[in-house]
């Protein structure tokens, strides 16, 4: 059985003509002692990436933005009515105010 190592490629996801390499790793340093590396997703809040039409990419687990609408108090993008599902926990935000000019 091959175990994933930090930095190994998990999967390449292509959405709206943009490719993302998801690699195994750790979000926090303390996680290294706790077990196996996990797939690491882009931080679209820190480094926004947009489709060719100016629509921002988001992850399902990302915190709601100021325009987000969810029926849950501490909702995330997956719960937002403006989240459009993509692949492998990555999608786009369809709220018009988040669109890049």
Number of C-alpha atoms within 10 A of each C-alpha: 3 4 8 16 14 16 15 15 15 16 13 11 16 14 14 14 8 12 10 13 15 19 21 20 22 17 13 7 9 9 13 13 8 8 9 14 20 19 18 17 19 17 13 15 14 7 7 11 18 17 15 11 10 14 20 20 25 28 24 21 14 16 17 19 15 8 13 17 18 16 9 9 7 9 17 19 25 22 18 22 14 17 23 17 16 17 10 14 14 24 20 22 25 17 18 11 11 14 14 13 7
